[in-house]
Amino acid sequence: MADICVLGLGYIGLPTASVLASGGHGVLGVDIDAGIVATVNAGGIHIEEPGLRTVVNAAIHSGNLRAATAPEPSEVFIIAVPTPLAENKRADLSYVRHAAQELAACLKPGDLVILESTSPPGTTRDLLAPMLAEATGLKPGEDFHLAHCPERVMPGRILKELIENDRVVGGFTPACAERARDVYASFVEGKIILTDATTAEMVKVLENTYRDVNIALANEAALLCEELRIDFAEVGALANRHPRVHLHKPGPGVGGHCISVDPWFLVERFPENARLIRHARERNDAMPEHVIAETLRMLAGVESPCVAVLGVAFKGNVDDTRESPAIDIVAGLRDRGVEVRPHDPLARRAPFELADLDTALRGADVLLLLTDHDAFRAIAPDHAARLMRGRCVYDTRSLLNRPAWEAEGFTVQVLGSGR
Ligand SMILES: NC(=O)c1ccc[n+]([C@@H]2O[C@H](COP(=O)([O-])OP(=O)(O)OC[C@H]3O[C@@H](n4cnc5c(N)ncnc54)[C@H](O)[C@@H]3O)[C@@H](O)[C@H]2O)c1
């Protein structure tokens, strides 16, 4: 019997399972995707994350980690399955429900169930607890322990942050929180703070909402700066010299499956009162249209226009394209008859074909930069000038060295700059 069963072997579950196994726990990793299970059992990984391959490989070879497509009896169950949005911007909790049903068949008195998936406030108390009680006949908080422990790691730094970040542990009862704390204390070096489950859920959703609202403010200010013919990059940098101001950066929209998703959980639950949160989401979701309109303006009068899109991942230096604004921008330009050649050196699972850099640039009228990958800083303007037909750059991330591109004869437009 495993000590700990982790349901969902994605960006969160696989690192968590392998770190727990490295710490000496017997861990069963469960995923409904048989391909993922086979890869992990062979000591491999199916996602790119620095250091993960080594940790998973060592955990499998130590015998402490194995994977399967269904849970087995354990002392602890950690649910790390997706919580995406359904079409109507409502939380899709079907993966959580399914995982709970599966583990209920193995649950026995004294066990601990931890929900790690980011969830609408109230999910542990009002959905998971009654579901598990009904399926097992056991009382949450009395016969078994139940907690919500949200995850705060950042892709690209997951293994480091899993250990170093502070953790909020929310119990169904105070005793449940204490029991869950003991699991995290075995590998977390940050502080572990105990609270109730609904507070922990709200903390996680609010953290991402804070960032979404902050980005929306930056996006709105960027549009105002364009009209004022000044540069948001300068305004933001100067404002951030105030000791209590921390403005985020504007951009072509907000992607990924956290910041662009979680605020909707509050809008769904509080349609009347979560007004600022809804407006922020709508502001950020409108940015792709702004980018499309500006790009079309740059293409005005060009016959058979062609755009090289640099960057499809939702943010710099990651491979993740989920909810990326680039997807809407590419589709929107194509809908308006523009030939678009997207290039991204890192992106995985892009919903369209990607070109290499030179193919994307060859014959293009506009270079449209959408993602702040470090690799794009190294593109030589004279190389682009030799390949491109036009001399226009639209930098939506304020990434490129503007004087160097202008020296090569390019007109450079920067999102948020009216200069
Ligand atoms: N990725 C991040 O950076 C991050 C950060 C903080 C919180 N979160 C949250 O963590 C949760 C998981 O996110 P992720 O990025 O790891 O998702 P993911 O899509 O990378 O992985 C989830 C895995 O769960 C599997 N799965 C689905 N249903 C299952 C079931 N019933 N039983 C077993 N496996 C099942 C899927 O096949 C998939 O492999 C989400 O709620 C997310 O919002 C993610």
Ligand as a Chemical Component Dictionary entry (heavy atoms), coordinates in Angstrom:
data_LIG
# 
_chem_comp.id                   LIG 
_chem_comp.type                 NON-POLYMER 
_chem_comp.pdbx_formal_charge   0 
_chem_comp.three_letter_code    LIG 
# 
loop_
_chem_comp_atom.comp_id 
_chem_comp_atom.atom_id 
_chem_comp_atom.alt_atom_id 
_chem_comp_atom.type_symbol 
_chem_comp_atom.charge 
_chem_comp_atom.model_Cartn_x 
_chem_comp_atom.model_Cartn_y 
_chem_comp_atom.model_Cartn_z 
_chem_comp_atom.pdbx_ordinal 
LIG N1  N1  N 0  0.210   24.669 -13.604 1  
LIG C1  C1  C 0  0.339   25.602 -12.700 2  
LIG O1  O1  O 0  1.261   26.416 -12.760 3  
LIG C2  C2  C 0  -0.611  25.691 -11.522 4  
LIG C3  C3  C 0  -0.264  26.531 -10.455 5  
LIG C4  C4  C 0  -1.114  26.590 -9.358  6  
LIG C5  C5  C 0  -2.285  25.838 -9.342  7  
LIG N2  N2  N 1  -2.604  25.043 -10.417 8  
LIG C6  C6  C 0  -3.846  24.269 -10.344 9  
LIG O2  O2  O 0  -3.527  22.902 -10.155 10 
LIG C7  C7  C 0  -4.516  22.075 -10.799 11 
LIG C8  C8  C 0  -3.834  21.124 -11.777 12 
LIG O3  O3  O 0  -3.196  21.899 -12.770 13 
LIG P1  P1  P 0  -2.085  21.292 -13.743 14 
LIG O4  O4  O 0  -1.425  22.453 -14.397 15 
LIG O5  O5  O -1 -1.238  20.303 -13.002 16 
LIG O6  O6  O 0  -3.017  20.529 -14.798 17 
LIG P2  P2  P 0  -2.547  19.530 -15.959 18 
LIG O7  O7  O 0  -3.572  19.597 -16.994 19 
LIG O8  O8  O 0  -1.094  19.769 -16.278 20 
LIG O9  O9  O 0  -2.589  18.083 -15.255 21 
LIG C9  C9  C 0  -3.744  17.498 -14.742 22 
LIG C10 C10 C 0  -3.683  15.994 -14.980 23 
LIG O10 O10 O 0  -4.800  15.411 -14.340 24 
LIG C11 C11 C 0  -5.218  14.289 -15.118 25 
LIG N3  N3  N 0  -6.569  13.901 -14.707 26 
LIG C12 C12 C 0  -7.766  14.447 -15.089 27 
LIG N4  N4  N 0  -8.769  13.829 -14.422 28 
LIG C13 C13 C 0  -8.207  12.893 -13.622 29 
LIG C14 C14 C 0  -8.721  11.941 -12.697 30 
LIG N5  N5  N 0  -10.024 11.842 -12.438 31 
LIG N6  N6  N 0  -7.858  11.126 -12.068 32 
LIG C15 C15 C 0  -6.528  11.214 -12.296 33 
LIG N7  N7  N 0  -5.979  12.100 -13.161 34 
LIG C16 C16 C 0  -6.812  12.935 -13.798 35 
LIG C17 C17 C 0  -5.046  14.766 -16.544 36 
LIG O11 O11 O 0  -4.961  13.677 -17.449 37 
LIG C18 C18 C 0  -3.741  15.588 -16.445 38 
LIG O12 O12 O 0  -2.610  14.800 -16.769 39 
LIG C19 C19 C 0  -5.498  23.040 -11.472 40 
LIG O13 O13 O 0  -6.562  23.269 -10.612 41 
LIG C20 C20 C 0  -4.677  24.312 -11.621 42 
LIG O14 O14 O 0  -5.484  25.460 -11.677 43 
LIG C21 C21 C 0  -1.781  24.942 -11.481 44 
# 
loop_
_chem_comp_bond.comp_id 
_chem_comp_bond.atom_id_1 
_chem_comp_bond.atom_id_2 
_chem_comp_bond.value_order 
_chem_comp_bond.pdbx_ordinal 
LIG N1  C1  SING 1  
LIG C1  O1  DOUB 2  
LIG C1  C2  SING 3  
LIG C2  C3  SING 4  
LIG C2  C21 DOUB 5  
LIG C3  C4  DOUB 6  
LIG C4  C5  SING 7  
LIG C5  N2  DOUB 8  
LIG N2  C6  SING 9  
LIG N2  C21 SING 10 
LIG C6  O2  SING 11 
LIG C6  C20 SING 12 
LIG O2  C7  SING 13 
LIG C7  C8  SING 14 
LIG C7  C19 SING 15 
LIG C8  O3  SING 16 
LIG O3  P1  SING 17 
LIG P1  O4  DOUB 18 
LIG P1  O5  SING 19 
LIG P1  O6  SING 20 
LIG O6  P2  SING 21 
LIG P2  O7  DOUB 22 
LIG P2  O8  SING 23 
LIG P2  O9  SING 24 
LIG O9  C9  SING 25 
LIG C9  C10 SING 26 
LIG C10 O10 SING 27 
LIG C10 C18 SING 28 
LIG O10 C11 SING 29 
LIG C11 N3  SING 30 
LIG C11 C17 SING 31 
LIG N3  C12 SING 32 
LIG N3  C16 SING 33 
LIG C12 N4  DOUB 34 
LIG N4  C13 SING 35 
LIG C13 C14 SING 36 
LIG C13 C16 DOUB 37 
LIG C14 N5  SING 38 
LIG C14 N6  DOUB 39 
LIG N6  C15 SING 40 
LIG C15 N7  DOUB 41 
LIG N7  C16 SING 42 
LIG C17 O11 SING 43 
LIG C17 C18 SING 44 
LIG C18 O12 SING 45 
LIG C19 O13 SING 46 
LIG C19 C20 SING 47 
LIG C20 O14 SING 48 
# 
